[in-house]
Amino acid sequence: MATFEEVRQSLDLPLICAPMTGVSGPELVTAACLAGIAGSFPTRNCETPEQLEDWLTRIQAARAKARDAGAHVGPLAANIIIRGNRRIAEDIATVISHGVDFVITSVGSPKDVCGPLNDAGICVLADVASMRHAELALEAGASGLVLLSAGAGGHTGWANGFAFARAVRRTFDGPLVLAGGVSDGVALWAAEVLGYDLAYMGTRFIATNESVASPEWKQTLVDVEFDEIEVAMAPNGVAASMIKGGRGSAGHSVSGVRRVASVADVVAETASEYAAARNATRVRLG
């Protein structure tokens, strides 16, 4: 459990491996944490409360082992999806008991989860797609916002990520996370300059050795281009970015997927790009 500032300071990069349905399993989450970024997963990826207990036990044991060996370990987040979730109370109790560092809510108002999570000292970031949703999430007790922007993989927003950030920053100076369009370290640095504290990266992590996506889905991400992404309706009635032809979900950042790699390699490459972009900015500023 940690404050948002403690979460931010514990990261090697201001990056969250996005929580992804059908993709984020214990291996992907653990690998992200061990690579020094935030690992996250939707609790509904676990079919039962018992499986959620098992996943969190495994992830936390691997993180503790790495820390004991002297490694720097990134924070752990659980994503609680609100709409249609009949075991919210159980999921809340489980993530609290396992000491996750923060919680991300999505697809619905966080009003029923912020109270118990905040009481337990767990920071809540609410996934929102409009200014009105942002206002309601903050009124409900969320500590920060994940701005679901156009081009996000899976569930997607409609707003431009640049304009969305500037609109929110007019009235809110708390934690802000960009979801949508981050394909490399250059985009990550640009997001930080724009006013985001952290950013999601999702699509690139689908095509990693540790994700539970099928080999066919991973290879499709390597093969397709930006223009092959379209917005369709997900089974739950929410707009989602998909690969044309029903070949799986992916965001606009698919253009950054060039091979199937390990999580460690993706993070290392992103870190190198991020450092180069920061240095280039300093050079331009003289």
Phi, psi and omega in degrees: 000139185202156170287165180298321180296322176294321176300311182299316182290339182276356184268140171284329175227149179283062193224139174244127169288110192300146174286124187228126178297131178073008182231315187276107175243182183302323182293317179294314181297314180297316181299321178296314179298318182289341177273359175092011175246179179277131173261143181210159176203150174288132179298334180286354170293341176269128185287336183222161174302326179294322178291324176297318175303315182296314181300312182294324177297315180294314182297313182293326177295318179294321178294317180295320179298317179295317178298318180297333179274003177094007181277151172275132185237133179283167184285164182243132178236144171251139178255115178258113178276129189276306187298129176074008183267109183271358182236033182304313183300318179295317180297319178300312181299322182289316181292328176294314183294334180264003171065042175296156185279326175201166181236140175248127175257152179206162178053062177140167181288138179274012189300329183272353182248338184297319182303300181295326179288316177297321178298331179273000179082021181255125179291135179247124173251125183259130177283121183226154182237005179208164178297320180297316178298323178298314179299316181293322179295319179291322176297329181283349177112007177294142179277334182204178186231141168255114184274105180283108190250168178302136178095357176294144178283152185066219177306128187232159175260183180246342187277146172294131183297329176292306183296322181299313181299314183292325177294315180293320183292348176294331185233353186225124181247017180271193183301132183224131182235134176270129172240112177127117170094001181271107184253346184199182182291334177295313178296324179297316177295319179298320179298320180293318177299323183291339179124000175281145175276322181219171175218152171279148160228121183242300188304318181296331181278347171297318183272051175239159180300329187273346181286157180267009175298153180291154176304325180294318179296316180300315181292325177300320179297324178292323189276327188278164179244171182310316186291350181269008176262134179225161176265125179230179180260123177288163180303334180272007176085010180256140179298139182218146175276126185227158172280132180306143180089010178067035184265021178114168179272152177190154178260179177302337181287006178302335179297342179271357180269109183247345179196163171276127186220176174280159176300317180301320180291320179297316180294317180297318179295318179297319179297320179294317179295320180298313180297319179296321180293320177298316180295320178297324178294317180298320179297317181295328180279352179077000000 
